[in-house]
Each structure stands twice: as structure tokens, then as C-alpha cells.
Amino acid sequence: MSSGGGGGNRSGPPKHQNKFAWKPHGGVKINPTEVGGQFRPYSEITGVCARCKEQIDWKRRYGKYKPLSEPAKCQRCSKRNVRQAYHNLCNGCAKEHNVCAKCSCRVGNIVGRDISEVEAEQKALEEAIKNARERDRRSLLRAMNKGKSNDSAATPTTDASKAGDLFTELSLEEYAEHSRDGDVECSKGVPEVVG
């Protein structure tokens, strides 16, 4: 046996440092309309613990992520309800048993929100915006769009909604009622100017 070259007991920095970071599919042009492209980005990772979210995120960053082509079978209820890649349980079973959908470990803090929760919040917000004044409605939509562009750069760490940040002391319904009542009072109390 030779005592030269490539043994595993070498210590210190690497012999040659990389000049640039490695990119998966670096020379391949990705179609922007495919899943994972510019126009169809991957869905948000939800229903998993922080450790599993990091694992799935790593797969996405380094080109190892393979999205599901069709729903997979849940390991608890045996229905084809698993819609996210690398998940073993459907959202319903994971919520019911309070476990991570990937590793099935009991955790207190689940990353992300369920799609149904987001849709219900969106409906409530749209209903409240529909009843608000035009001026208030436009400013709310501007603030929400500004928040979405900031959120796309950084992943949100809390489940606080943008509506909750905008309306601190009043709920959305109270705000809508308040703005409608304010319109009536303002129109009655303003004297007409005759020219």
C-alpha cells in the first residue's frame, strides 16, 4: 500500500478555493412557465417542523427538489391527499395529530399556514375592503402590495397578517362600519359653499 496522495487525514483549508458559488443547472436555460420557473414558483412549504423545512429548502436551492406530479397517499388515512413533495401525511391528519407532515414528530411550532386558513383570511379581508371608502381601500391595497413585495424577499417568521398590522385597535368589520358611519356624518356636517 502506498502512503501517498488522497488519504482522509489531511487537515486545513481546501487546496483550491472556489471562485464562484455552485448553481444547479448552471448552463441550462430554465423555461419560466415550468414549475419552479419565474412565472410558476414553487408553493410555500407548510405543515412541517423547522428542521424539515430547512431540508426541503436545501433541496430547492441545490436542484435536488422533485415536485409531485400527482397527489401522494397519506400514511395515516391512506387517501391521496398529500399535495406537497416530501410530505408523508396530508394536512388534515397532520393537524389532527399535531405532528410534522414530513417526519411525523410531535412538535409545538409548525412552519407556515394551511391554504384554507389563508383563503378564509383573504375572503374576510376582501369583504372588509369592499365596504370601505375608495380612498381607504386604495391605501390598504397599496400597503398590502408593498408588504407582499417585501415578504417575497424574506420569509415571514410569524403568522401575523398584514391586516392585523394595519388595524391594531379595530377589527376589519369595525373599521368598515366606522368608515361608512364617518362618510354619512361628514356629508351632513359640511356646509355648502355658494359662489
N, C-alpha and C positions, 0 to 999 in steps of 0.2 A: 504494500500500500504506500502510496506517495504521501508526503506530508505537505505538499504544495497547495496552492490555489484555494478555491471556493469553500473552505470549511465554514461552519456556523459560529465559530468563536471569534469572529472579527468584531471589534468594538470601535465606536467613534462615529463621526458623520459619514454619510454616503460618499463614495469616491467621486461621483459626478452629480452635481445638483441639477434638478430640472430647471430649464429656462422659463417654462410656462406651465400652467396647470393643465392637467389632462381633461379633455372633454369627450364625453361619449358621442359616438357618431360624428366626430370632428370634421371629416371630409365629406360626409353625406348630407345632401340638402334635404331637410325635412319639409314635407308638404304641410302648409299651415292649416289646411282643413282636416287633417287627420287628428285622431285623439292624441293629445299631448302637444299638438302644434300651437301656433299663435292664436288661431281663431277658436280652437276647441281644447282648452287646457284641461288637465286632469281635475277631477272633482276634489273637493276638500276632504281630508282624512278625518273621519268622525267615528265615534263609538269605541275608541281604543285607549289604552293607558299611554302615558307619556313615552315609555320605553319603546312600545310597539310603533308609536307614531314616528319616532326617530328612525327606526328600522325601515319603515315604509318610505320615509322621506329620503333616506340614504339611497334606496333602490331607485327612486325617481331621479335623484341628482346624478347618479353614475350609470344610467342607462340599463339597469337591471330590472326595472319595473315592467311587468306584463299585465295590462288591464284585462278584466274579464270580458269575454265576448258574449257570454250569456250568464244569467244568474246561476250561482252555485248552490249546492244543497247545504242547509243548516245542519250542524251536528246534533242539535238538541231536538228540534221539531221535525227534521227530515223533509222540510218543504224547500222548494227552490226560491228562497227569499234573499240570499246573500248577494248583494249587488256591488260590493266593493272588493277589489282584489286583496288577497292575503287575509281576509276575514274568514273565520270558521263558523261564527254564529250570525244569525240575522239580527236586525236592530231590535225587534220585539223580544227575542229570547235574552239578548244581552242586557236590555233594560230591565226585564222582569227579574232576572237573577242577579243584577247589579255586578256584572263581570265585564272584562275586556272582550271585545268581539274577536280578537285575534288569538290571544294566549289563554283566554278563559280564566284568568286570575281575578280574584275579588279585589277590586280597587275602589277607593273613595272618590278619586278625581278622574273623570272620563274626559278626554280631549274632544273638542268640537261639539256641535249641536246636531240634533236629528233634523232631517229635511222637513218633517211635518211641523216641528216647532218653528222653524224659520218661515215656512209658508203661512202658518197661523199668525205669526207676528207681523208679517208683511201685509196680510189682509186687514188686520186691525189698524195698522199704520195708514194704509190706503183709505180706509173708511174715515179715519180722523182727518186726513188731509183733504178728502172730498168735501167735508163740512166746514173747512176753514176758509178764511178770506183768501182772495187771489194773491195778495201781497205776501201774507204769511205762508201760503202754500208754496210759492216760488222760492222764498228764502229757505224753507225747510228742505225742499228738493235740492237746492244748491248745496246746503250743508251736508245732506246725505250723500250726494255725489262726490263732494270733496272728501268725506270720510271714507267712501269706497275706494277712491284712488289712493289714499294713504294706507288703507288696510291691505291693498293688493301688494304693496311693497313689504310690509311687515305683518306677520301673522298675529292676530289678536290673541292676547293671553287670558282675557276674561270673557265671560258670556254677556257682558253689559251691551245693550243695544245702543245704536246711535240715537234712537228716540228717547231712551232713558237719559242720555247725556243732555239732550236738548231741553227736555221737560223735567226739571228737578222737583218742583213742588206740586205740579199739577199732572194728572194723568192726561192721556190724549183726548179722551172724551170730554173731560172737564175743560180742556183748552179749547176744543171745538165749540162747546157751549158758551164759554166765556167770550170767544171771538165773535160768535153770532149775536150774543146779547150786546156786545160792545158796538157792533155796527148799528143796531137799532137805536141805542141811546145816543150815539154820536150824530146820527142823522136827525134826531128830534131836537137836540140841543144847539145845533148850529143855526145862527140867524142868517137869513137870506140877504144878500147884498144887492141892492137895486141900483143900477147905474144910470 
